Amino acid sequence: MRDTFLFDLDGTLLPFDIDEFIHIYFREMGRHFHDMIDGKKLAEYIMASTEAMIKNLEPLPNEEKFMLHFSKLVGDDALAVYKSRFDQFYDERFDLVRECVLHVPEIVESIELLKDKGYELVVATNPIFPIKAVHKRIEWAGLDIDDFSYISCYEKNSFCKPNIQFYQEVLDAIGKGPENCYMVGNDVQEDLIAGELGMETYLITDYLIDRKNGDTESTYKGNYQDFYEFVKGLEAIA
């Protein structure tokens, strides 16, 4: 029985345009680090280390993989200072990125309805951010972090989307099989790959990301309103 929903976060639970998010994120990051490094160079370093982290399939926490590559760019001696500054950024400045977020009541109502019907809810966001940044983005969406039994993040996850190992890692953590789960997301390449494990997938089309512009093979597809109607039609979990 499918009794569990895995949700992507950015562009799914949290409605925004990803390009606008990235622009504001690196703008504020550059301002935060202005006395240490040029903002454009910092963005290049972060993107390069994130890419290295995604490609690294060793069973190590993503945070460790990111910092291993980042230290090669800024130097081992400076790494501790950068880590402290990153932590400070998410405490003090990350909320400024919230300006790109839109309010879509249908997604909040869908979560409330799934809770009422007894479904287990999981945030299966790409674990490239620290947990405090994930928690903030869930709250920006108007949702309660306590409603989710599991939330992915770069401190505890060892794989990233679109690696299918990420989804297996989440399933192992929540003790569910793919036949028990739906995966809901807006990214064709990163989210629909969960279907290869046997999950049913729902592609949210409002902020669709499809890097190949090809056929989208999802079990279900629709906008936020369509998803809400889908949730309304589900039976409650006994």
Sequence and secondary structure as in RCSB ss.txt:
>XXXX:A:sequence
MRDTFLFDLDGTLLPFDIDEFIHIYFREMGRHFHDMIDGKKLAEYIMASTEAMIKNLEPLPNEEKFMLHFSKLVG
DDALAVYKSRFDQFYDERFDLVRECVLHVPEIVESIELLKDKGYELVVATNPIFPIKAVHKRIEWAGLDIDDFSY
ISCYEKNSFCKPNIQFYQEVLDAIGKGPENCYMVGNDVQEDLIAGELGMETYLITDYLIDRKNGDTESTYKGNYQ
DFYEFVKGLEAIA
>XXXX:A:secstr
   EEEE TBTTTB   HHHHHHHHHHHHHHHTTTTS HHHHHHHHHHHHHHHHH  SSS HHHHHHHHHHHHH 
HHHHHHHHHHHHHHHHHTGGGGGGG    HHHHHHHHHHHHHT EEEE   S S HHHHHHHHHHTT  GGG SE
E  TTT    TT HHHHHHHHHHHT  GGGEEEEESBHHHHGGGGGGT EEEEE TT B TT      SEEE HH
HHHHHHHTS    
